[in-house]
């Protein structure tokens, strides 16, 4: 795995664990020392957008099941 891909993978894992609130203090400190802010912003925005899209589809599916 290339260094760039590893960096993005660690950023993704850091953002996901932050979303779920399970990131350790040590890991958070490592992310802030080693990671670049733009990576966290980009991945965070993408994950937030995916979450919103997921919720929209979930609500539409639930409404279609209820006959509304």
PQR file of N, CA, C, O and H, with PARSE charges and radii, in Angstrom:
ATOM      1  N   UNK A   1       0.849  -1.174   0.000 -0.4000 1.5000
ATOM      2  CA  UNK A   1       0.000   0.000   0.000 -0.0000 2.0000
ATOM      3  C   UNK A   1       0.896   1.241   0.000  0.5500 1.7000
ATOM      4  O   UNK A   1       1.847   1.320   0.778 -0.5500 1.4000
ATOM      5  N   UNK A   2       0.601   2.186  -0.853 -0.4000 1.5000
ATOM      6  CA  UNK A   2       1.439   3.372  -0.927 -0.0000 2.0000
ATOM      7  C   UNK A   2       1.230   4.254   0.301  0.5500 1.7000
ATOM      8  O   UNK A   2       0.238   4.135   1.019 -0.5500 1.4000
ATOM      9  H   UNK A   2      -0.171   2.122  -1.485  0.4000 1.0000
ATOM     10  N   UNK A   3       2.189   5.132   0.512 -0.4000 1.5000
ATOM     11  CA  UNK A   3       2.131   6.026   1.675 -0.0000 2.0000
ATOM     12  C   UNK A   3       0.911   6.947   1.607  0.5500 1.7000
ATOM     13  O   UNK A   3       0.276   7.206   2.629 -0.5500 1.4000
ATOM     14  H   UNK A   3       2.995   5.228  -0.072  0.4000 1.0000
ATOM     15  N   UNK A   4       0.585   7.434   0.432 -0.4000 1.5000
ATOM     16  CA  UNK A   4      -0.567   8.330   0.272 -0.0000 2.0000
ATOM     17  C   UNK A   4      -1.860   7.591   0.583  0.5500 1.7000
ATOM     18  O   UNK A   4      -2.733   8.121   1.270 -0.5500 1.4000
ATOM     19  H   UNK A   4       1.101   7.223  -0.398  0.4000 1.0000
ATOM     20  N   UNK A   5      -1.984   6.366   0.078 -0.4000 1.5000
ATOM     21  CA  UNK A   5      -3.188   5.578   0.338 -0.0000 2.0000
ATOM     22  C   UNK A   5      -3.315   5.252   1.825  0.5500 1.7000
ATOM     23  O   UNK A   5      -4.417   5.266   2.373 -0.5500 1.4000
ATOM     24  H   UNK A   5      -1.275   5.935  -0.481  0.4000 1.0000
ATOM     25  N   UNK A   6      -2.204   4.963   2.468 -0.4000 1.5000
ATOM     26  CA  UNK A   6      -2.224   4.701   3.910 -0.0000 2.0000
ATOM     27  C   UNK A   6      -2.678   5.932   4.684  0.5500 1.7000
ATOM     28  O   UNK A   6      -3.440   5.820   5.645 -0.5500 1.4000
ATOM     29  H   UNK A   6      -1.309   4.952   2.023  0.4000 1.0000
ATOM     30  N   UNK A   7      -2.213   7.103   4.267 -0.4000 1.5000
ATOM     31  CA  UNK A   7      -2.593   8.341   4.948 -0.0000 2.0000
ATOM     32  C   UNK A   7      -4.096   8.579   4.832  0.5500 1.7000
ATOM     33  O   UNK A   7      -4.751   8.927   5.814 -0.5500 1.4000
ATOM     34  H   UNK A   7      -1.594   7.193   3.486  0.4000 1.0000
ATOM     35  N   UNK A   8      -4.646   8.390   3.617 -0.4000 1.5000
ATOM     36  CA  UNK A   8      -6.087   8.580   3.424 -0.0000 2.0000
ATOM     37  C   UNK A   8      -6.881   7.526   4.188  0.5500 1.7000
ATOM     38  O   UNK A   8      -7.945   7.822   4.733 -0.5500 1.4000
ATOM     39  H   UNK A   8      -4.114   8.107   2.819  0.4000 1.0000
ATOM     40  N   UNK A   9      -6.372   6.304   4.230 -0.4000 1.5000
ATOM     41  CA  UNK A   9      -7.054   5.236   4.961 -0.0000 2.0000
ATOM     42  C   UNK A   9      -7.106   5.567   6.453  0.5500 1.7000
ATOM     43  O   UNK A   9      -8.146   5.407   7.092 -0.5500 1.4000
ATOM     44  H   UNK A   9      -5.508   6.064   3.787  0.4000 1.0000
ATOM     45  N   UNK A  10      -5.973   6.032   7.010 -0.4000 1.5000
ATOM     46  CA  UNK A  10      -5.941   6.418   8.424 -0.0000 2.0000
ATOM     47  C   UNK A  10      -6.885   7.589   8.685  0.5500 1.7000
ATOM     48  O   UNK A  10      -7.524   7.650   9.736 -0.5500 1.4000
ATOM     49  H   UNK A  10      -5.128   6.162   6.491  0.4000 1.0000
ATOM     50  N   UNK A  11      -6.974   8.511   7.738 -0.4000 1.5000
ATOM     51  CA  UNK A  11      -7.889   9.642   7.878 -0.0000 2.0000
ATOM     52  C   UNK A  11      -9.326   9.159   7.888  0.5500 1.7000
ATOM     53  O   UNK A  11     -10.129   9.607   8.707 -0.5500 1.4000
ATOM     54  H   UNK A  11      -6.456   8.461   6.884  0.4000 1.0000
ATOM     55  N   UNK A  12      -9.659   8.243   6.980 -0.4000 1.5000
ATOM     56  CA  UNK A  12     -11.012   7.699   6.923 -0.0000 2.0000
ATOM     57  C   UNK A  12     -11.371   6.995   8.228  0.5500 1.7000
ATOM     58  O   UNK A  12     -12.460   7.195   8.766 -0.5500 1.4000
ATOM     59  H   UNK A  12      -9.007   7.878   6.315  0.4000 1.0000
ATOM     60  N   UNK A  13     -10.465   6.180   8.731 -0.4000 1.5000
ATOM     61  CA  UNK A  13     -10.702   5.475   9.991 -0.0000 2.0000
ATOM     62  C   UNK A  13     -10.855   6.479  11.137  0.5500 1.7000
ATOM     63  O   UNK A  13     -11.709   6.306  12.006 -0.5500 1.4000
ATOM     64  H   UNK A  13      -9.581   6.017   8.294  0.4000 1.0000
ATOM     65  N   UNK A  14     -10.036   7.517  11.137 -0.4000 1.5000
ATOM     66  CA  UNK A  14     -10.135   8.536  12.177 -0.0000 2.0000
ATOM     67  C   UNK A  14     -11.460   9.273  12.144  0.5500 1.7000
ATOM     68  O   UNK A  14     -12.061   9.526  13.188 -0.5500 1.4000
ATOM     69  H   UNK A  14      -9.342   7.658  10.431  0.4000 1.0000
ATOM     70  N   UNK A  15     -11.919   9.619  10.944 -0.4000 1.5000
ATOM     71  CA  UNK A  15     -13.197  10.326  10.814 -0.0000 2.0000
ATOM     72  C   UNK A  15     -14.355   9.414  11.212  0.5500 1.7000
ATOM     73  O   UNK A  15     -15.263   9.841  11.926 -0.5500 1.4000
ATOM     74  H   UNK A  15     -11.430   9.414  10.096  0.4000 1.0000
ATOM     75  N   UNK A  16     -14.330   8.162  10.757 -0.4000 1.5000
ATOM     76  CA  UNK A  16     -15.405   7.229  11.114 -0.0000 2.0000
ATOM     77  C   UNK A  16     -15.466   6.992  12.617  0.5500 1.7000
ATOM     78  O   UNK A  16     -16.547   6.984  13.205 -0.5500 1.4000
ATOM     79  H   UNK A  16     -13.592   7.815  10.177  0.4000 1.0000
ATOM     80  N   UNK A  17     -14.315   6.800  13.233 -0.4000 1.5000
ATOM     81  CA  UNK A  17     -14.326   6.578  14.678 -0.0000 2.0000
ATOM     82  C   UNK A  17     -14.753   7.846  15.411  0.5500 1.7000
ATOM     83  O   UNK A  17     -15.355   7.763  16.482 -0.5500 1.4000
ATOM     84  H   UNK A  17     -13.436   6.806  12.755  0.4000 1.0000
ATOM     85  N   UNK A  18     -14.452   9.006  14.857 -0.4000 1.5000
ATOM     86  CA  UNK A  18     -14.940  10.251  15.438 -0.0000 2.0000
ATOM     87  C   UNK A  18     -16.445  10.392  15.306  0.5500 1.7000
ATOM     88  O   UNK A  18     -17.108  10.869  16.226 -0.5500 1.4000
ATOM     89  H   UNK A  18     -13.962   9.073  13.988  0.4000 1.0000
ATOM     90  N   UNK A  19     -16.994   9.978  14.158 -0.4000 1.5000
ATOM     91  CA  UNK A  19     -18.446  10.018  13.953 -0.0000 2.0000
ATOM     92  C   UNK A  19     -19.158   9.154  14.986  0.5500 1.7000
ATOM     93  O   UNK A  19     -20.209   9.535  15.502 -0.5500 1.4000
ATOM     94  H   UNK A  19     -16.455   9.591  13.409  0.4000 1.0000
ATOM     95  N   UNK A  20     -18.588   7.997  15.286 -0.4000 1.5000
ATOM     96  CA  UNK A  20     -19.217   7.077  16.229 -0.0000 2.0000
ATOM     97  C   UNK A  20     -18.794   7.336  17.673  0.5500 1.7000
ATOM     98  O   UNK A  20     -19.354   6.741  18.594 -0.5500 1.4000
ATOM     99  H   UNK A  20     -17.735   7.687  14.867  0.4000 1.0000
ATOM    100  N   UNK A  21     -17.819   8.213  17.881 -0.4000 1.5000
ATOM    101  CA  UNK A  21     -17.389   8.563  19.231 -0.0000 2.0000
ATOM    102  C   UNK A  21     -16.585   7.494  19.926  0.5500 1.7000
ATOM    103  O   UNK A  21     -16.621   7.397  21.152 -0.5500 1.4000
ATOM    104  H   UNK A  21     -17.365   8.697  17.133  0.4000 1.0000
ATOM    105  N   UNK A  22     -15.856   6.685  19.169 -0.4000 1.5000
ATOM    106  CA  UNK A  22     -15.096   5.593  19.775 -0.0000 2.0000
ATOM    107  C   UNK A  22     -13.587   5.761  19.611  0.5500 1.7000
ATOM    108  O   UNK A  22     -12.832   4.823  19.865 -0.5500 1.4000
ATOM    109  H   UNK A  22     -15.826   6.765  18.172  0.4000 1.0000
ATOM    110  N   UNK A  23     -13.145   6.928  19.195 -0.4000 1.5000
ATOM    111  CA  UNK A  23     -11.721   7.141  18.977 -0.0000 2.0000
ATOM    112  C   UNK A  23     -11.025   7.401  20.307  0.5500 1.7000
ATOM    113  O   UNK A  23     -11.503   8.181  21.130 -0.5500 1.4000
ATOM    114  H   UNK A  23     -13.759   7.690  18.988  0.4000 1.0000
ATOM    115  N   UNK A  24      -9.895   6.742  20.503 -0.4000 1.5000
ATOM    116  CA  UNK A  24      -9.147   6.926  21.745 -0.0000 2.0000
ATOM    117  C   UNK A  24      -8.429   8.277  21.721  0.5500 1.7000
ATOM    118  O   UNK A  24      -8.200   8.862  20.663 -0.5500 1.4000
ATOM    119  H   UNK A  24      -9.506   6.108  19.834  0.4000 1.0000
ATOM    120  N   UNK A  25      -8.088   8.745  22.898 -0.4000 1.5000
ATOM    121  CA  UNK A  25      -7.373  10.022  23.019 -0.0000 2.0000
ATOM    122  C   UNK A  25      -6.015   9.938  22.333  0.5500 1.7000
ATOM    123  O   UNK A  25      -5.594  10.884  21.667 -0.5500 1.4000
ATOM    124  H   UNK A  25      -8.274   8.270  23.758  0.4000 1.0000
ATOM    125  N   UNK A  26      -5.333   8.813  22.494 -0.4000 1.5000
ATOM    126  CA  UNK A  26      -4.018   8.626  21.873 -0.0000 2.0000
ATOM    127  C   UNK A  26      -4.124   8.696  20.358  0.5500 1.7000
ATOM    128  O   UNK A  26      -3.319   9.358  19.703 -0.5500 1.4000
ATOM    129  H   UNK A  26      -5.675   8.045  23.035  0.4000 1.0000
ATOM    130  N   UNK A  27      -5.108   8.019  19.806 -0.4000 1.5000
ATOM    131  CA  UNK A  27      -5.295   8.003  18.352 -0.0000 2.0000
ATOM    132  C   UNK A  27      -5.665   9.400  17.840  0.5500 1.7000
ATOM    133  O   UNK A  27      -5.204   9.810  16.775 -0.5500 1.4000
ATOM    134  H   UNK A  27      -5.762   7.480  20.337  0.4000 1.0000
ATOM    135  N   UNK A  28      -6.488  10.124  18.585 -0.4000 1.5000
ATOM    136  CA  UNK A  28      -6.869  11.476  18.183 -0.0000 2.0000
ATOM    137  C   UNK A  28      -5.646  12.385  18.147  0.5500 1.7000
ATOM    138  O   UNK A  28      -5.481  13.176  17.218 -0.5500 1.4000
ATOM    139  H   UNK A  28      -6.863   9.791  19.450  0.4000 1.0000
ATOM    140  N   UNK A  29      -4.790  12.271  19.159 -0.4000 1.5000
ATOM    141  CA  UNK A  29      -3.569  13.074  19.189 -0.0000 2.0000
ATOM    142  C   UNK A  29      -2.654  12.717  18.026  0.5500 1.7000
ATOM    143  O   UNK A  29      -2.057  13.606  17.419 -0.5500 1.4000
ATOM    144  H   UNK A  29      -4.924  11.628  19.913  0.4000 1.0000
ATOM    145  N   UNK A  30      -2.535  11.424  17.703 -0.4000 1.5000
ATOM    146  CA  UNK A  30      -1.727  11.007  16.557 -0.0000 2.0000
ATOM    147  C   UNK A  30      -2.276  11.594  15.262  0.5500 1.7000
ATOM    148  O   UNK A  30      -1.518  12.063  14.412 -0.5500 1.4000
ATOM    149  H   UNK A  30      -3.021  10.702  18.196  0.4000 1.0000
ATOM    150  N   UNK A  31      -3.588  11.563  15.118 -0.4000 1.5000
ATOM    151  CA  UNK A  31      -4.203  12.104  13.913 -0.0000 2.0000
ATOM    152  C   UNK A  31      -3.893  13.584  13.752  0.5500 1.7000
ATOM    153  O   UNK A  31      -3.599  14.038  12.646 -0.5500 1.4000
ATOM    154  H   UNK A  31      -4.204  11.182  15.808  0.4000 1.0000
ATOM    155  N   UNK A  32      -3.954  14.344  14.847 -0.4000 1.5000
ATOM    156  CA  UNK A  32      -3.690  15.774  14.756 -0.0000 2.0000
ATOM    157  C   UNK A  32      -2.213  16.071  14.529  0.5500 1.7000
ATOM    158  O   UNK A  32      -1.876  17.085  13.918 -0.5500 1.4000
ATOM    159  H   UNK A  32      -4.193  13.976  15.745  0.4000 1.0000
ATOM    160  N   UNK A  33      -1.332  15.206  15.011 -0.4000 1.5000
ATOM    161  CA  UNK A  33       0.098  15.409  14.787 -0.0000 2.0000
ATOM    162  C   UNK A  33       0.494  15.030  13.366  0.5500 1.7000
ATOM    163  O   UNK A  33       1.229  15.768  12.710 -0.5500 1.4000
ATOM    164  H   UNK A  33      -1.606  14.382  15.508  0.4000 1.0000
ATOM    165  N   UNK A  34       0.016  13.891  12.888 -0.4000 1.5000
ATOM    166  CA  UNK A  34       0.463  13.349  11.606 -0.0000 2.0000
ATOM    167  C   UNK A  34      -0.429  13.738  10.435  0.5500 1.7000
ATOM    168  O   UNK A  34       0.049  13.884   9.310 -0.5500 1.4000
ATOM    169  H   UNK A  34      -0.581  13.291  13.421  0.4000 1.0000
ATOM    170  N   UNK A  35      -1.718  13.906  10.693 -0.4000 1.5000
ATOM    171  CA  UNK A  35      -2.662  14.155   9.610 -0.0000 2.0000
ATOM    172  C   UNK A  35      -2.652  15.597   9.145  0.5500 1.7000
ATOM    173  O   UNK A  35      -2.179  16.496   9.841 -0.5500 1.4000
ATOM    174  H   UNK A  35      -2.106  13.788  11.607  0.4000 1.0000
ATOM    175  N   UNK A  36      -3.188  15.795   7.948 -0.4000 1.5000
ATOM    176  CA  UNK A  36      -3.331  17.143   7.411 -0.0000 2.0000
ATOM    177  C   UNK A  36      -4.791  17.547   7.551  0.5500 1.7000
ATOM    178  O   UNK A  36      -5.698  16.742   7.339 -0.5500 1.4000
ATOM    179  H   UNK A  36      -3.572  15.065   7.383  0.4000 1.0000
ATOM    180  N   UNK A  37      -4.998  18.788   7.906 -0.4000 1.5000
ATOM    181  CA  UNK A  37      -6.355  19.278   8.167 -0.0000 2.0000
ATOM    182  C   UNK A  37      -7.255  19.130   6.949  0.5500 1.7000
ATOM    183  O   UNK A  37      -8.422  18.765   7.089 -0.5500 1.4000
ATOM    184  H   UNK A  37      -4.262  19.442   8.078  0.4000 1.0000
ATOM    185  N   UNK A  38      -6.739  19.403   5.766 -0.4000 1.5000
ATOM    186  CA  UNK A  38      -7.567  19.331   4.556 -0.0000 2.0000
ATOM    187  C   UNK A  38      -8.086  17.917   4.336  0.5500 1.7000
ATOM    188  O   UNK A  38      -9.203  17.739   3.851 -0.5500 1.4000
ATOM    189  H   UNK A  38      -5.791  19.699   5.652  0.4000 1.0000
ATOM    190  N   UNK A  39      -7.299  16.919   4.683 -0.4000 1.5000
ATOM    191  CA  UNK A  39      -7.750  15.535   4.538 -0.0000 2.0000
ATOM    192  C   UNK A  39      -8.949  15.261   5.437  0.5500 1.7000
ATOM    193  O   UNK A  39      -9.919  14.630   5.015 -0.5500 1.4000
ATOM    194  H   UNK A  39      -6.391  17.064   5.078  0.4000 1.0000
ATOM    195  N   UNK A  40      -8.880  15.737   6.674 -0.4000 1.5000
ATOM    196  CA  UNK A  40      -9.986  15.519   7.608 -0.0000 2.0000
ATOM    197  C   UNK A  40     -11.226  16.290   7.181  0.5500 1.7000
ATOM    198  O   UNK A  40     -12.344  15.799   7.334 -0.5500 1.4000
ATOM    199  H   UNK A  40      -8.092  16.249   7.017  0.4000 1.0000
ATOM    200  N   UNK A  41     -11.040  17.489   6.649 -0.4000 1.5000
ATOM    201  CA  UNK A  41     -12.179  18.287   6.184 -0.0000 2.0000
ATOM    202  C   UNK A  41     -12.857  17.601   5.008  0.5500 1.7000
ATOM    203  O   UNK A  41     -14.081  17.466   4.991 -0.5500 1.4000
ATOM    204  H   UNK A  41     -10.132  17.889   6.524  0.4000 1.0000
ATOM    205  N   UNK A  42     -12.079  17.169   4.026 -0.4000 1.5000
ATOM    206  CA  UNK A  42     -12.637  16.523   2.830 -0.0000 2.0000
ATOM    207  C   UNK A  42     -13.358  15.232   3.204  0.5500 1.7000
ATOM    208  O   UNK A  42     -14.503  15.024   2.803 -0.5500 1.4000
ATOM    209  H   UNK A  42     -11.085  17.278   4.039  0.4000 1.0000
ATOM    210  N   UNK A  43     -12.704  14.376   3.959 -0.4000 1.5000
ATOM    211  CA  UNK A  43     -13.316  13.097   4.335 -0.0000 2.0000
ATOM    212  C   UNK A  43     -14.525  13.332   5.238  0.5500 1.7000
ATOM    213  O   UNK A  43     -15.540  12.649   5.097 -0.5500 1.4000
ATOM    214  H   UNK A  43     -11.774  14.545   4.285  0.4000 1.0000
ATOM    215  N   UNK A  44     -14.432  14.274   6.149 -0.4000 1.5000
ATOM    216  CA  UNK A  44     -15.562  14.577   7.023 -0.0000 2.0000
ATOM    217  C   UNK A  44     -16.773  15.075   6.254  0.5500 1.7000
ATOM    218  O   UNK A  44     -17.897  14.660   6.536 -0.5500 1.4000
ATOM    219  H   UNK A  44     -13.608  14.828   6.263  0.4000 1.0000
ATOM    220  N   UNK A  45     -16.560  15.961   5.285 -0.4000 1.5000
ATOM    221  CA  UNK A  45     -17.668  16.458   4.465 -0.0000 2.0000
ATOM    222  C   UNK A  45     -18.284  15.347   3.623  0.5500 1.7000
ATOM    223  O   UNK A  45     -19.505  15.265   3.492 -0.5500 1.4000
ATOM    224  H   UNK A  45     -15.647  16.297   5.056  0.4000 1.0000
ATOM    225  N   UNK A  46     -17.436  14.494   3.051 -0.4000 1.5000
ATOM    226  CA  UNK A  46     -17.953  13.371   2.258 -0.0000 2.0000
ATOM    227  C   UNK A  46     -18.764  12.412   3.121  0.5500 1.7000
ATOM    228  O   UNK A  46     -19.832  11.957   2.711 -0.5500 1.4000
ATOM    229  H   UNK A  46     -16.444  14.561   3.157  0.4000 1.0000
ATOM    230  N   UNK A  47     -18.266  12.105   4.304 -0.4000 1.5000
ATOM    231  CA  UNK A  47     -18.982  11.186   5.189 -0.0000 2.0000
ATOM    232  C   UNK A  47     -20.293  11.805   5.671  0.5500 1.7000
ATOM    233  O   UNK A  47     -21.296  11.103   5.797 -0.5500 1.4000
ATOM    234  H   UNK A  47     -17.398  12.474   4.638  0.4000 1.0000
ATOM    235  N   UNK A  48     -20.294  13.100   5.940 -0.4000 1.5000
ATOM    236  CA  UNK A  48     -21.532  13.771   6.355 -0.0000 2.0000
ATOM    237  C   UNK A  48     -22.550  13.757   5.218  0.5500 1.7000
ATOM    238  O   UNK A  48     -23.738  13.532   5.450 -0.5500 1.4000
ATOM    239  H   UNK A  48     -19.479  13.671   5.838  0.4000 1.0000
ATOM    240  N   UNK A  49     -22.089  13.998   3.986 -0.4000 1.5000
ATOM    241  CA  UNK A  49     -22.992  13.965   2.833 -0.0000 2.0000
ATOM    242  C   UNK A  49     -23.557  12.566   2.629  0.5500 1.7000
ATOM    243  O   UNK A  49     -24.748  12.413   2.357 -0.5500 1.4000
ATOM    244  H   UNK A  49     -21.124  14.181   3.797  0.4000 1.0000
ATOM    245  N   UNK A  50     -22.720  11.549   2.757 -0.4000 1.5000
ATOM    246  CA  UNK A  50     -23.197  10.173   2.629 -0.0000 2.0000
ATOM    247  C   UNK A  50     -24.215   9.837   3.712  0.5500 1.7000
ATOM    248  O   UNK A  50     -25.189   9.132   3.450 -0.5500 1.4000
ATOM    249  H   UNK A  50     -21.753  11.674   2.978  0.4000 1.0000
ATOM    250  N   UNK A  51     -23.999  10.327   4.908 -0.4000 1.5000
ATOM    251  CA  UNK A  51     -24.942  10.089   5.999 -0.0000 2.0000
ATOM    252  C   UNK A  51     -26.294  10.735   5.700  0.5500 1.7000
ATOM    253  O   UNK A  51     -27.338  10.119   5.916 -0.5500 1.4000
ATOM    254  H   UNK A  51     -23.208  10.900   5.121  0.4000 1.0000
ATOM    255  N   UNK A  52     -26.280  11.963   5.210 -0.4000 1.5000
ATOM    256  CA  UNK A  52     -27.527  12.657   4.879 -0.0000 2.0000
ATOM    257  C   UNK A  52     -28.263  11.921   3.766  0.5500 1.7000
ATOM    258  O   UNK A  52     -29.479  11.744   3.839 -0.5500 1.4000
ATOM    259  H   UNK A  52     -25.432  12.464   5.035  0.4000 1.0000
ATOM    260  N   UNK A  53     -27.538  11.490   2.738 -0.4000 1.5000
ATOM    261  CA  UNK A  53     -28.153  10.743   1.636 -0.0000 2.0000
ATOM    262  C   UNK A  53     -28.753   9.440   2.151  0.5500 1.7000
ATOM    263  O   UNK A  53     -29.854   9.061   1.752 -0.5500 1.4000
ATOM    264  H   UNK A  53     -26.551  11.633   2.678  0.4000 1.0000
ATOM    265  N   UNK A  54     -28.036   8.756   3.031 -0.4000 1.5000
ATOM    266  CA  UNK A  54     -28.539   7.514   3.616 -0.0000 2.0000
ATOM    267  C   UNK A  54     -29.834   7.756   4.384  0.5500 1.7000
ATOM    268  O   UNK A  54     -30.784   6.984   4.256 -0.5500 1.4000
ATOM    269  H   UNK A  54     -27.141   9.064   3.356  0.4000 1.0000
ATOM    270  N   UNK A  55     -29.877   8.814   5.175 -0.4000 1.5000
ATOM    271  CA  UNK A  55     -31.084   9.121   5.954 -0.0000 2.0000
ATOM    272  C   UNK A  55     -32.249   9.453   5.028  0.5500 1.7000
ATOM    273  O   UNK A  55     -33.376   9.028   5.280 -0.5500 1.4000
ATOM    274  H   UNK A  55     -29.104   9.441   5.279  0.4000 1.0000
ATOM    275  N   UNK A  56     -31.995  10.201   3.966 -0.4000 1.5000
ATOM    276  CA  UNK A  56     -33.057  10.535   3.006 -0.0000 2.0000
ATOM    277  C   UNK A  56     -33.634   9.264   2.392  0.5500 1.7000
ATOM    278  O   UNK A  56     -34.853   9.101   2.326 -0.5500 1.4000
ATOM    279  H   UNK A  56     -31.079  10.547   3.761  0.4000 1.0000
ATOM    280  N   UNK A  57     -32.760   8.365   1.941 -0.4000 1.5000
ATOM    281  CA  UNK A  57     -33.243   7.113   1.353 -0.0000 2.0000
ATOM    282  C   UNK A  57     -33.970   6.252   2.381  0.5500 1.7000
ATOM    283  O   UNK A  57     -34.960   5.598   2.054 -0.5500 1.4000
ATOM    284  H   UNK A  57     -31.770   8.497   1.994  0.4000 1.0000
ATOM    285  N   UNK A  58     -33.492   6.248   3.600 -0.4000 1.5000
ATOM    286  CA  UNK A  58     -34.144   5.479   4.656 -0.0000 2.0000
ATOM    287  C   UNK A  58     -35.549   6.011   4.933  0.5500 1.7000
ATOM    288  O   UNK A  58     -36.487   5.230   5.096 -0.5500 1.4000
ATOM    289  H   UNK A  58     -32.688   6.780   3.866  0.4000 1.0000
ATOM    290  N   UNK A  59     -35.697   7.318   4.986 -0.4000 1.5000
ATOM    291  CA  UNK A  59     -37.012   7.915   5.224 -0.0000 2.0000
ATOM    292  C   UNK A  59     -37.944   7.639   4.051  0.5500 1.7000
ATOM    293  O   UNK A  59     -39.112   7.303   4.249 -0.5500 1.4000
ATOM    294  H   UNK A  59     -34.936   7.952   4.854  0.4000 1.0000
ATOM    295  N   UNK A  60     -37.432   7.779   2.827 -0.4000 1.5000
ATOM    296  CA  UNK A  60     -38.271   7.495   1.653 -0.0000 2.0000
ATOM    297  C   UNK A  60     -38.721   6.040   1.640  0.5500 1.7000
ATOM    298  O   UNK A  60     -39.869   5.746   1.309 -0.5500 1.4000
ATOM    299  H   UNK A  60     -36.483   8.052   2.666  0.4000 1.0000
ATOM    300  N   UNK A  61     -37.825   5.136   1.999 -0.4000 1.5000
ATOM    301  CA  UNK A  61     -38.163   3.713   2.042 -0.0000 2.0000
ATOM    302  C   UNK A  61     -39.231   3.452   3.101  0.5500 1.7000
ATOM    303  O   UNK A  61     -40.194   2.725   2.858 -0.5500 1.4000
ATOM    304  H   UNK A  61     -36.892   5.375   2.268  0.4000 1.0000
ATOM    305  N   UNK A  62     -39.051   4.056   4.281 -0.4000 1.5000
ATOM    306  CA  UNK A  62     -40.032   3.867   5.355 -0.0000 2.0000
ATOM    307  C   UNK A  62     -41.394   4.435   4.956  0.5500 1.7000
ATOM    308  O   UNK A  62     -42.426   3.836   5.257 -0.5500 1.4000
ATOM    309  H   UNK A  62     -38.269   4.647   4.479  0.4000 1.0000
ATOM    310  N   UNK A  63     -41.405   5.576   4.286 -0.4000 1.5000
ATOM    311  CA  UNK A  63     -42.668   6.161   3.838 -0.0000 2.0000
ATOM    312  C   UNK A  63     -43.337   5.302   2.769  0.5500 1.7000
ATOM    313  O   UNK A  63     -44.563   5.185   2.738 -0.5500 1.4000
ATOM    314  H   UNK A  63     -40.567   6.063   4.041  0.4000 1.0000
ATOM    315  N   UNK A  64     -42.533   4.703   1.896 -0.4000 1.5000
ATOM    316  CA  UNK A  64     -43.123   3.844   0.865 -0.0000 2.0000
ATOM    317  C   UNK A  64     -43.731   2.587   1.484  0.5500 1.7000
ATOM    318  O   UNK A  64     -44.736   2.080   0.984 -0.5500 1.4000
ATOM    319  H   UNK A  64     -41.538   4.798   1.921  0.4000 1.0000
ATOM    320  N   UNK A  65     -43.144   2.082   2.553 -0.4000 1.5000
ATOM    321  CA  UNK A  65     -43.696   0.914   3.238 -0.0000 2.0000
ATOM    322  C   UNK A  65     -44.994   1.250   3.961  0.5500 1.7000
ATOM    323  O   UNK A  65     -45.882   0.407   4.087 -0.5500 1.4000
ATOM    324  H   UNK A  65     -42.328   2.493   2.959  0.4000 1.0000
ATOM    325  N   UNK A  66     -45.095   2.479   4.430 -0.4000 1.5000
ATOM    326  CA  UNK A  66     -46.295   2.869   5.175 -0.0000 2.0000
ATOM    327  C   UNK A  66     -47.442   3.273   4.251  0.5500 1.7000
ATOM    328  O   UNK A  66     -48.571   3.457   4.707 -0.5500 1.4000
ATOM    329  H   UNK A  66     -44.373   3.164   4.328  0.4000 1.0000
ATOM    330  N   UNK A  67     -47.162   3.411   2.973 -0.4000 1.5000
ATOM    331  CA  UNK A  67     -48.195   3.774   2.007 -0.0000 2.0000
ATOM    332  C   UNK A  67     -48.433   5.265   1.899  0.5500 1.7000
ATOM    333  O   UNK A  67     -49.416   5.692   1.293 -0.5500 1.4000
ATOM    334  H   UNK A  67     -46.245   3.262   2.603  0.4000 1.0000
ATOM    335  N   UNK A  68     -47.562   6.051   2.467 -0.4000 1.5000
ATOM    336  CA  UNK A  68     -47.728   7.513   2.424 -0.0000 2.0000
ATOM    337  C   UNK A  68     -47.287   8.077   1.090  0.5500 1.7000
ATOM    338  O   UNK A  68     -47.357   9.288   0.878 -0.5500 1.4000
ATOM    339  H   UNK A  68     -46.764   5.704   2.959  0.4000 1.0000
TER
END
